[in-house]
Amino acid sequence: MTAPPTKRPFDWQAAGEELAHNLDGYHAIVVLGADPVATGKVAVGIGRVQGAFRRTAVGDLFAESPPIQDLVHIEDPHGLVDTLLYGVSINAIAHPVADVAELFVLPSGTEPPDYDEILTNPRWARLTAGFAEVGALLVLAAPASAPHIEDLVAATDGAIVVGEMAPRKLPVASVIYAVREPRPAPRIPQAAPPQKKWWQQRAAAIAGIGLTLSAAAISAWLAYRPMAGGPPRLGPRPDSAHRSAGAQVVRVDSTTQDSNAGTTASAATDDLRISNPQDSAQAAAFAVELLAANTQAGAILKLQQDGSSLPASTFSPALVQGAQWYKVIAGAYVNRNSADSLLGTLRRRKAVEAGSGTVVRLPLAFLIDSGVTSSAVRAMVDEYIDRGQPVYALRQADGTSWLLVGAFASVDQARLYAASIRAPGPMPALVYRKGRTF
């Protein structure tokens, strides 16, 4: 009798190695997780790839994470605790890894870390700055449940979360990536279908004809509505009241496209113009900037967590001192007082921290659909947000809604977002935002 196949364990180190190829621009990161073995393996995987071409140090803040400790072959008890508390040189605690040219390991130290004292130590800022100055990388493996872990992350370029547990106090904008073990889809046993009676067979045939006609109608709709819902339209306007929330949604941030689509998108970006200049005086230009995330994933996570409770929430790329950030935005108002009122409400609800958030003027957005009925708005917006697309709705004077994406201060800022759109067909129309929030 053949033994049943055993499930292969998830390769955390391989996941870290794959992720490492995206970290060339970072100089200090914290790898967070509940399991010291899985977390250590991800950190070591990152170190092995990055250490092949630049000086990289993997530090253990778990009080001996086995995958990291296994790389230490010298009986020297000193480590990070000794560096932070007693001034031991970082070079004195660095153990080279024999088979990787520029990889070093930093053990925990002569005593277990006192997280209340270690993670709030001001020396972290100087230490991480030193790695940045010489173009090196510091990778710190630490328990996600450690107190003040957010203080340590704040002294670095961000965090990589391993597994399902993320610190509650860790800002979404600080999360660079998340590494999780894939969950297998549940297997549902297939029962033999019962014998159908003649009247059931006739009903099934009628239902099949109906499904075929529905599929044809949906295909026709998708053929002329890929991503450019704004006027002017070619062909008849689809009836938004009868759309399904499960209809195909074109990805805004897809990384794949054919060469023809790329040429079209580039040309459209270069010739980007505002489609409704007559609406500039009534533009809903004022909004609240909630936070700036250094990764698009961080901005998407913020919207998926809080977007349903924020009016007209979206995010937009912006250049800050030459680096691209993603600013999370809420609200769309004609006057500044309304935006000030929203900011006050968000602070009272602790949706933003006291002293955080600012009122900004962002009159432009991309229009991806118009004439959407009120009964269809919520389901369509939720579908976009679930897919990581920062779409929101503004109600128009006739009772229908515009579906918009992004919020921009200028045409040049809108080009940053337009360059990331990888949809077939024409570029969405750049418009002055107008209408009321829901």
C-alpha positions as CSV (number, residue, x, y, z in Angstrom):
1,M,0.0,0.0,0.0
2,T,1.4,3.4,-1.1
3,A,1.9,5.9,1.8
4,P,0.0,9.2,1.3
5,P,2.1,12.1,0.2
6,T,3.4,14.3,3.0
7,K,3.0,18.1,2.9
8,R,6.2,19.9,2.2
9,P,6.9,22.6,4.9
10,F,7.0,26.2,3.7
11,D,10.5,27.4,2.9
12,W,10.8,30.6,4.8
13,Q,14.4,31.1,3.9
14,A,13.6,30.8,0.2
15,A,10.8,33.4,0.7
16,G,13.4,35.7,2.3
17,E,15.8,35.2,-0.6
18,E,13.1,36.0,-3.1
19,L,12.1,39.1,-1.2
20,A,15.7,40.3,-0.9
21,H,15.8,41.2,-4.6
22,N,13.4,44.1,-3.9
23,L,15.5,45.6,-1.1
24,D,18.5,47.1,-2.8
25,G,17.4,50.6,-1.9
26,Y,17.1,49.9,1.9
27,H,19.8,50.2,4.5
28,A,18.0,49.1,7.8
29,I,14.9,46.9,8.1
30,V,13.2,45.0,10.9
31,V,11.9,41.5,10.2
32,L,9.0,40.9,12.6
33,G,7.3,37.7,13.5
34,A,5.9,35.5,16.3
35,D,8.0,32.4,15.4
36,P,11.8,32.9,16.0
37,V,12.6,30.1,13.5
38,A,10.4,31.4,10.6
39,T,11.4,35.0,11.3
40,G,15.1,34.1,11.5
41,K,15.0,32.1,8.3
42,V,13.4,35.1,6.4
43,A,16.1,37.4,7.8
44,V,18.9,35.0,6.9
45,G,17.4,34.5,3.4
46,I,17.5,38.3,2.9
47,G,21.0,38.5,4.2
48,R,22.4,35.7,1.9
49,V,21.2,37.5,-1.2
50,Q,22.1,41.0,-0.2
51,G,25.4,39.9,1.3
52,A,26.5,38.6,-2.1
53,F,27.1,42.1,-3.3
54,R,27.2,44.5,-0.3
55,R,28.1,44.4,3.4
56,T,25.1,43.0,5.2
57,A,24.6,42.3,8.9
58,V,21.8,40.1,10.3
59,G,21.0,40.8,13.9
60,D,19.2,38.6,16.4
61,L,16.8,40.3,18.9
62,F,15.0,37.1,19.8
63,A,17.6,36.0,22.4
64,E,18.8,33.4,20.1
65,S,16.8,32.7,16.9
66,P,18.1,29.3,15.9
67,P,18.6,30.0,12.1
68,I,20.7,33.0,13.0
69,Q,22.6,31.4,15.9
70,D,23.5,28.4,13.7
71,L,25.7,30.8,11.7
72,V,27.8,31.7,14.7
73,H,30.8,29.4,15.0
74,I,32.9,31.4,17.5
75,E,32.3,31.1,21.2
76,D,32.0,34.9,21.9
77,P,28.9,35.8,24.0
78,H,28.9,39.5,23.1
79,G,26.1,40.8,20.8
80,L,23.7,43.6,20.2
81,V,22.7,44.0,23.9
82,D,26.4,44.6,24.7
83,T,26.7,47.2,21.9
84,L,23.7,49.1,22.9
85,L,24.1,49.0,26.7
86,Y,27.8,48.8,27.2
87,G,29.3,50.4,24.1
88,V,30.9,47.3,22.6
89,S,31.9,48.0,19.0
90,I,29.6,46.7,16.3
91,N,32.7,45.3,14.5
92,A,33.6,43.3,17.6
93,I,30.3,41.4,17.7
94,A,30.1,40.8,13.9
95,H,30.7,37.2,12.9
96,P,31.4,36.5,9.2
97,V,29.5,33.9,7.4
98,A,32.0,31.7,5.5
99,D,30.1,31.0,2.3
100,V,28.7,34.5,1.7
101,A,31.2,37.3,0.8
102,E,29.8,40.2,2.7
103,L,27.4,38.6,5.2
104,F,27.9,39.0,9.0
105,V,25.8,37.9,12.0
106,L,25.1,39.9,15.1
107,P,24.0,37.7,18.1
108,S,21.7,38.8,20.9
109,G,24.5,39.2,23.5
110,T,25.5,38.2,27.0
111,E,22.0,38.6,28.3
112,P,18.5,38.4,27.0
113,P,17.2,41.7,25.5
114,D,15.2,43.9,27.9
115,Y,12.9,45.3,25.2
116,D,11.8,48.3,27.3
117,E,15.4,49.4,27.4
118,I,16.8,48.0,24.2
119,L,14.2,49.0,21.6
120,T,13.9,52.6,22.8
121,N,17.7,53.1,22.9
122,P,18.6,56.3,21.0
123,R,21.7,54.6,19.6
124,W,19.6,52.8,17.0
125,A,19.3,56.0,15.0
126,R,23.1,56.5,14.9
127,L,23.6,52.8,14.1
128,T,21.2,52.7,11.1
129,A,22.6,56.0,9.8
130,G,26.1,54.5,9.8
131,F,24.8,51.6,7.6
132,A,23.2,54.1,5.2
133,E,26.4,56.2,4.9
134,V,28.4,53.3,3.6
135,G,25.7,51.7,1.5
136,A,25.4,48.6,3.8
137,L,22.3,46.8,5.0
138,L,21.2,46.0,8.6
139,V,18.6,43.3,9.0
140,L,17.2,42.9,12.5
141,A,15.0,39.9,13.4
142,A,12.7,40.7,16.3
143,P,9.5,39.4,18.0
144,A,6.4,41.1,16.8
145,S,5.0,41.1,20.3
146,A,7.9,42.9,21.9
147,P,7.0,46.2,23.7
148,H,8.1,49.4,21.9
149,I,8.8,47.4,18.7
150,E,7.3,50.4,16.8
151,D,10.1,52.6,18.2
152,L,12.7,50.3,16.7
153,V,11.0,50.3,13.3
154,A,10.8,54.1,13.4
155,A,14.6,54.2,13.6
156,T,14.9,52.1,10.4
157,D,13.6,52.1,6.8
158,G,10.6,49.9,7.7
159,A,9.4,46.5,8.7
160,I,8.8,43.1,7.0
161,V,6.0,41.2,8.8
162,V,6.4,37.4,8.9
163,G,3.3,35.3,9.5
164,E,-0.1,36.5,10.5
165,M,0.7,38.6,13.6
166,A,1.5,42.3,13.2
167,P,2.0,44.7,16.1
168,R,-1.1,46.8,16.8
169,K,0.8,50.0,17.3
170,L,2.9,49.7,14.2
171,P,1.9,52.3,11.6
172,V,0.7,50.8,8.3
173,A,3.1,53.2,6.5
174,S,6.0,51.4,8.1
175,V,5.3,48.0,6.6
176,I,7.4,47.3,3.6
177,Y,6.3,43.7,2.8
178,A,4.5,40.8,4.5
179,V,5.6,37.2,4.2
180,R,2.9,34.6,4.9
181,E,2.6,30.9,4.4
182,P,0.1,30.2,1.6
183,R,-3.1,28.5,2.7
184,P,-4.3,25.6,0.6
185,A,-7.8,25.8,-0.7
186,P,-10.2,23.5,1.1
187,R,-11.0,20.3,-0.8
188,I,-14.8,19.8,-1.2
189,P,-15.8,16.2,-1.8
190,Q,-17.8,15.8,-5.0
191,A,-21.0,13.9,-4.5
192,A,-22.5,12.0,-7.5
193,P,-25.3,14.1,-9.0
194,P,-28.8,12.7,-8.5
195,Q,-30.8,11.6,-11.5
196,K,-32.8,14.5,-12.8
197,K,-36.4,14.3,-13.6
198,W,-37.7,15.5,-17.0
199,W,-39.0,18.8,-15.7
200,Q,-35.6,19.5,-13.9
201,Q,-33.7,18.9,-17.2
202,R,-36.0,21.3,-19.0
203,A,-35.4,24.0,-16.3
204,A,-31.7,23.5,-16.5
205,A,-31.8,23.9,-20.3
206,I,-33.7,27.2,-20.0
207,A,-31.2,28.4,-17.3
208,G,-28.3,27.6,-19.6
209,I,-29.7,29.7,-22.3
210,G,-30.1,32.6,-19.9
211,L,-26.5,32.3,-18.7
212,T,-25.3,32.3,-22.3
213,L,-27.2,35.5,-23.1
214,S,-25.9,37.1,-19.8
215,A,-22.3,36.2,-20.7
216,A,-22.7,37.7,-24.1
217,A,-24.0,40.9,-22.6
218,I,-21.2,41.2,-20.1
219,S,-18.6,40.6,-22.9
220,A,-20.1,43.4,-25.0
221,W,-20.0,45.7,-21.9
222,L,-16.3,44.9,-21.2
223,A,-15.4,45.5,-24.8
224,Y,-16.1,49.2,-24.7
225,R,-15.6,49.9,-20.9
226,P,-12.1,48.9,-20.0
227,M,-11.0,51.8,-17.8
228,A,-12.1,55.0,-19.5
229,G,-15.6,55.6,-18.1
230,G,-15.5,59.4,-18.5
231,P,-17.3,61.3,-21.2
232,P,-17.2,61.5,-24.1
233,R,-18.1,57.9,-24.6
234,L,-18.2,55.8,-27.8
235,G,-21.4,53.7,-28.1
236,P,-24.3,53.6,-25.7
237,R,-23.9,54.2,-22.0
238,P,-24.2,51.0,-19.9
239,D,-26.9,50.8,-17.3
240,S,-25.1,51.1,-14.0
241,A,-28.2,50.0,-12.0
242,H,-27.9,46.4,-13.4
243,R,-24.1,46.0,-13.0
244,S,-22.8,43.2,-10.9
245,A,-20.2,43.9,-8.2
246,G,-18.4,40.8,-9.4
247,A,-17.8,42.2,-12.9
248,Q,-14.2,42.3,-14.2
249,V,-12.2,45.2,-12.8
250,V,-9.1,46.3,-14.7
251,R,-6.1,46.6,-12.5
252,V,-4.7,50.1,-12.1
253,D,-1.3,48.9,-10.8
254,S,-0.6,45.8,-12.9
255,T,3.0,45.3,-13.8
256,T,2.3,43.5,-17.1
257,Q,1.3,45.0,-20.5
258,D,1.9,44.4,-24.1
259,S,4.2,46.6,-26.1
260,N,1.3,48.3,-28.0
261,A,-0.5,49.2,-24.7
262,G,2.8,50.6,-23.3
263,T,3.3,52.9,-26.3
264,T,-0.3,54.1,-26.1
265,A,-0.1,54.8,-22.3
266,S,3.2,56.7,-22.7
267,A,1.9,58.9,-25.4
268,A,-1.3,59.6,-23.4
269,T,0.7,60.5,-20.3
270,D,2.8,63.0,-22.3
271,D,-0.3,64.6,-23.7
272,L,-2.3,64.6,-20.4
273,R,-4.8,67.4,-20.2
274,I,-7.8,68.3,-18.0
275,S,-11.0,67.3,-19.7
276,N,-13.4,69.6,-17.9
277,P,-11.6,73.0,-17.5
278,Q,-15.1,74.7,-17.2
279,D,-15.6,73.0,-13.8
280,S,-12.5,74.5,-12.1
281,A,-14.5,77.1,-10.1
282,Q,-16.7,74.4,-8.5
283,A,-13.9,71.8,-8.0
284,A,-14.0,69.8,-4.7
285,A,-10.4,70.6,-4.2
286,F,-9.9,70.5,-0.4
287,A,-9.0,67.2,1.3
288,V,-7.2,65.8,4.3
289,E,-3.8,64.1,3.9
290,L,-3.8,61.3,6.5
291,L,-0.3,59.9,6.1
292,A,2.5,59.3,3.6
293,A,3.5,55.7,3.1
294,N,6.9,54.8,1.6
295,T,5.4,51.9,-0.2
296,Q,2.2,51.4,-2.3
297,A,1.4,48.3,-0.2
298,G,1.3,50.4,2.9
299,A,-1.2,52.9,1.3
300,I,-3.4,50.0,0.1
301,L,-3.4,48.4,3.5
302,K,-4.5,51.6,5.1
303,L,-7.4,52.0,2.7
304,Q,-8.5,48.4,3.1
305,Q,-8.5,48.7,6.9
306,D,-10.1,52.2,7.2
307,G,-11.4,53.2,3.8
308,S,-15.0,52.2,4.5
309,S,-15.2,54.8,7.3
310,L,-13.4,57.6,5.4
311,P,-15.2,59.8,2.9
312,A,-13.7,59.8,-0.6
313,S,-10.6,58.0,0.5
314,T,-7.8,57.3,-2.0
315,F,-4.0,57.5,-2.3
316,S,-1.7,59.3,-4.8
317,P,2.0,59.1,-5.5
318,A,4.1,62.1,-4.8
319,L,7.8,62.9,-5.0
320,V,9.3,63.9,-1.6
321,Q,12.9,65.0,-1.8
322,G,13.4,63.0,-4.9
323,A,11.8,59.8,-3.5
324,Q,8.3,58.5,-4.4
325,W,5.8,58.2,-1.5
326,Y,2.1,57.4,-1.5
327,K,-0.1,59.9,0.3
328,V,-3.4,58.6,1.7
329,I,-6.2,61.1,1.2
330,A,-9.7,61.5,2.5
331,G,-12.5,64.0,1.6
332,A,-13.3,66.2,-1.3
333,Y,-14.8,69.7,-0.5
334,V,-15.3,73.0,-2.3
335,N,-14.4,75.0,0.8
336,R,-11.5,74.6,3.3
337,N,-13.8,74.8,6.4
338,S,-15.4,71.4,5.5
339,A,-11.9,69.8,5.2
340,D,-10.9,71.3,8.5
341,S,-14.0,69.9,10.1
342,L,-13.2,66.4,8.7
343,L,-9.7,66.6,10.1
344,G,-11.0,67.5,13.6
345,T,-13.5,64.6,13.5
346,L,-10.8,62.1,12.4
347,R,-8.5,63.3,15.3
348,R,-11.3,62.9,17.8
349,R,-12.0,59.4,16.5
350,K,-8.2,58.7,16.6
351,A,-8.3,57.8,12.9
352,V,-5.2,60.1,12.8
353,E,-3.0,60.8,15.8
354,A,-3.2,64.2,17.5
355,G,-1.2,66.7,15.6
356,S,-1.1,64.5,12.5
357,G,-3.0,65.1,9.3
358,T,-3.1,68.2,7.2
359,V,-5.6,70.0,4.9
360,V,-4.4,70.0,1.3
361,R,-5.6,71.3,-2.0
362,L,-6.0,68.5,-4.6
363,P,-8.4,69.6,-7.3
364,L,-7.7,66.8,-9.9
365,A,-8.4,63.1,-10.3
366,F,-8.9,60.5,-13.0
367,L,-12.5,59.7,-13.9
368,I,-13.0,56.0,-14.6
369,D,-16.8,55.9,-14.7
370,S,-19.8,58.3,-14.6
371,G,-23.5,57.9,-14.4
372,V,-23.3,55.2,-11.8
373,T,-26.6,54.8,-9.9
374,S,-26.7,55.1,-6.1
375,S,-27.7,51.5,-5.7
376,A,-24.5,50.3,-7.5
377,V,-22.0,52.7,-6.0
378,R,-21.1,51.0,-2.8
379,A,-20.6,47.5,-4.2
380,M,-18.5,48.8,-7.1
381,V,-16.2,50.9,-4.9
382,D,-15.7,48.1,-2.4
383,E,-14.7,45.8,-5.3
384,Y,-12.1,48.2,-6.5
385,I,-10.7,48.7,-3.0
386,D,-10.5,45.0,-2.3
387,R,-8.3,44.8,-5.4
388,G,-6.0,47.5,-4.1
389,Q,-7.3,50.2,-6.4
390,P,-8.0,53.6,-4.6
391,V,-11.4,54.3,-6.2
392,Y,-14.0,56.5,-4.6
393,A,-17.3,58.1,-5.6
394,L,-18.6,61.7,-5.7
395,R,-22.4,62.2,-6.0
396,Q,-23.4,64.6,-8.9
397,A,-26.2,67.0,-9.1
398,D,-28.4,64.6,-11.2
399,G,-28.2,61.9,-8.4
400,T,-25.7,59.7,-10.2
401,S,-22.1,59.4,-9.2
402,W,-18.6,59.7,-10.7
403,L,-16.1,57.0,-9.8
404,L,-12.7,58.6,-9.4
405,V,-9.2,57.5,-8.6
406,G,-6.4,59.5,-7.0
407,A,-6.3,63.2,-6.0
408,F,-3.6,65.5,-7.5
409,A,-2.4,69.0,-7.0
410,S,-1.3,69.4,-10.6
411,V,-1.1,67.8,-14.0
412,D,2.5,66.9,-13.3
413,Q,1.6,65.0,-10.1
414,A,-1.2,63.2,-12.0
415,R,1.4,62.0,-14.5
416,L,3.1,60.0,-11.7
417,Y,0.0,58.0,-11.3
418,A,-0.8,57.8,-15.0
419,A,2.5,56.2,-15.7
420,S,1.5,53.3,-13.4
421,I,-1.8,52.6,-15.2
422,R,-1.4,49.4,-17.3
423,A,-5.0,49.2,-18.7
424,P,-5.7,48.5,-22.3
425,G,-7.6,51.1,-24.2
426,P,-7.6,54.9,-23.8
427,M,-6.2,56.7,-20.7
428,P,-8.9,57.6,-18.1
429,A,-9.9,61.3,-18.3
430,L,-8.1,63.7,-16.0
431,V,-10.8,66.0,-14.5
432,Y,-11.5,68.6,-11.9
433,R,-13.1,66.7,-8.9
434,K,-16.6,67.8,-8.4
435,G,-19.6,66.5,-6.5
436,R,-20.4,65.6,-2.9
437,T,-18.9,62.9,-0.7
438,F,-21.1,60.0,0.6
